[in-house]
Amino acid sequence: MEGEKNKMNIHFIKSSEKKRIIEQLNEQFGIESLPYLLIETGKEKIRAFSGSLSKEEISELSRTLNIEIIGQYLIKKEHDLRLSMDATQILSKQITKKVVEINEEELDLWLHGYDLPIKTERGTVILKYQSNFVGSGKSNCDKIINHVPKERRLKN
């Protein structure tokens, strides 16, 4: 069928796996809770759903309708976990580890899609400008590699 190509493959994350994810988020960033239904959707992406539908209702809808997307993109599972730009804001009150403070010039570079020449510990870091979290990137110790999606980068 034509519509089958775009249909989302929904996999609900079990409570034991959710617990492991939260433990890893706590170890990496100090995050202690995710009060959401977690859904894994291809390419190692985890989405968070906080609506009133049950797992069963979502499954039934996905069988009868062409659901392309559900929930908010939260985490990319790689060697470690990388928070999406939105997740850094949604979970900002819990983030206490691996935070790199940046200045206005670095923020401008970051939002335009450039890597930042900041030496820091290897792995995923969360960037913060003043009181705002502005995304996450991967540090290779010499620079922080930009992960701002192309469609969200500033153009000028």
C-alpha positions as CSV (number, residue, x, y, z in Angstrom):
1,M,0.0,0.0,0.0
2,E,1.1,3.6,-0.7
3,G,0.5,4.9,2.8
4,E,2.4,2.0,4.4
5,K,5.8,3.6,3.5
6,N,5.2,6.6,5.8
7,K,3.6,4.7,8.7
8,M,5.4,5.0,12.0
9,N,6.8,1.9,13.5
10,I,5.7,2.3,17.1
11,H,7.6,0.4,19.9
12,F,6.6,1.2,23.4
13,I,9.5,1.1,25.8
14,K,9.0,-1.3,28.7
15,S,9.3,-0.1,32.3
16,S,12.6,-2.1,32.8
17,E,14.1,-0.4,29.7
18,K,12.8,3.0,30.8
19,K,14.4,2.5,34.1
20,R,17.8,1.8,32.4
21,I,17.3,4.9,30.2
22,I,16.6,7.1,33.3
23,E,19.7,5.6,35.1
24,Q,21.8,6.5,32.1
25,L,20.3,10.0,31.9
26,N,21.0,10.4,35.6
27,E,24.6,9.3,35.2
28,Q,25.1,11.6,32.2
29,F,23.1,14.7,33.0
30,G,21.6,14.3,36.5
31,I,18.1,13.7,35.1
32,E,16.0,11.6,37.6
33,S,12.6,11.2,36.1
34,L,10.8,11.1,32.7
35,P,7.0,11.4,33.5
36,Y,6.1,10.3,29.9
37,L,5.2,7.3,27.9
38,L,8.4,6.5,26.0
39,I,8.1,5.3,22.4
40,E,11.0,4.2,20.2
41,T,10.7,5.1,16.6
42,G,13.3,3.9,14.1
43,K,16.8,5.2,13.9
44,E,17.3,4.8,17.6
45,K,15.1,7.8,18.4
46,I,13.0,8.0,21.6
47,R,9.9,10.1,21.7
48,A,7.9,11.2,24.8
49,F,4.1,11.1,24.9
50,S,2.2,12.9,27.7
51,G,-1.3,12.8,26.3
52,S,-4.3,11.0,27.7
53,L,-4.3,8.0,25.2
54,S,-3.3,4.6,26.6
55,K,-0.8,2.3,24.9
56,E,-3.7,0.2,23.6
57,E,-5.5,3.2,22.1
58,I,-2.3,4.4,20.4
59,S,-1.7,0.9,19.0
60,E,-5.3,0.7,17.7
61,L,-5.1,4.1,16.1
62,S,-1.8,3.2,14.4
63,R,-3.4,0.1,13.0
64,T,-6.3,2.0,11.5
65,L,-4.8,5.4,10.7
66,N,-1.6,6.5,9.0
67,I,0.2,7.9,12.1
68,E,3.4,9.5,10.9
69,I,4.5,11.0,14.3
70,I,3.5,10.9,17.9
71,G,5.0,12.6,20.9
72,Q,8.0,14.9,21.2
73,Y,11.4,13.8,20.0
74,L,13.4,13.5,23.2
75,I,16.5,11.3,22.9
76,K,18.8,9.8,20.3
77,K,20.4,6.5,21.4
78,E,24.0,6.4,20.3
79,H,27.1,5.2,22.3
80,D,25.6,7.4,25.0
81,L,22.2,9.2,25.1
82,R,21.9,12.6,23.3
83,L,19.1,14.9,24.2
84,S,17.2,16.8,21.5
85,M,17.2,20.6,21.5
86,D,13.6,20.5,22.8
87,A,14.5,17.9,25.5
88,T,17.2,20.2,26.9
89,Q,14.5,22.8,27.5
90,I,11.7,20.4,28.7
91,L,14.1,18.7,31.2
92,S,16.1,21.9,32.1
93,K,15.1,21.8,35.8
94,Q,16.7,18.4,36.1
95,I,19.9,18.9,34.2
96,T,22.9,19.2,36.6
97,K,25.8,17.5,34.8
98,K,27.8,18.0,31.7
99,V,26.6,21.5,31.2
100,V,28.9,23.8,29.2
101,E,28.2,27.6,29.6
102,I,28.6,29.5,26.3
103,N,28.8,33.2,25.6
104,E,26.7,35.2,23.1
105,E,29.2,34.8,20.3
106,E,29.4,31.1,20.8
107,L,25.6,30.9,20.9
108,D,25.4,32.7,17.5
109,L,27.9,30.2,16.0
110,W,26.0,27.3,17.5
111,L,22.6,28.4,16.2
112,H,24.1,28.9,12.7
113,G,25.2,25.2,12.8
114,Y,28.9,25.6,13.5
115,D,31.0,23.4,15.8
116,L,32.4,25.2,18.9
117,P,36.1,25.2,19.6
118,I,35.7,24.5,23.3
119,K,37.9,21.9,25.0
120,T,35.9,19.8,27.4
121,E,35.4,16.2,28.5
122,R,34.6,13.7,25.7
123,G,31.0,12.7,25.2
124,T,27.6,14.4,25.0
125,V,27.4,17.8,26.6
126,I,24.5,20.2,27.2
127,L,25.0,23.8,26.1
128,K,23.6,26.7,28.2
129,Y,23.5,30.4,27.4
130,Q,22.7,32.5,30.4
131,S,19.7,30.7,32.0
132,N,18.6,28.9,28.8
133,F,19.6,25.4,27.6
134,V,20.2,25.6,23.8
135,G,20.8,22.0,22.8
136,S,23.3,19.2,23.1
137,G,26.4,18.3,21.2
138,K,29.2,15.8,21.1
139,S,32.6,16.7,22.4
140,N,35.7,15.0,21.0
141,C,37.8,16.9,23.7
142,D,38.9,19.6,21.3
143,K,35.6,20.9,20.0
144,I,31.8,20.4,20.5
145,I,30.2,19.0,17.4
146,N,27.0,20.7,16.4
147,H,23.7,18.8,16.4
148,V,21.3,21.6,15.7
149,P,18.9,20.2,13.0
150,K,19.4,22.0,9.6
151,E,15.8,23.1,9.6
152,R,16.2,24.9,12.9
153,R,19.5,26.6,12.2
154,L,19.6,30.4,11.7
155,K,20.1,31.3,8.1
156,N,21.7,34.7,8.1
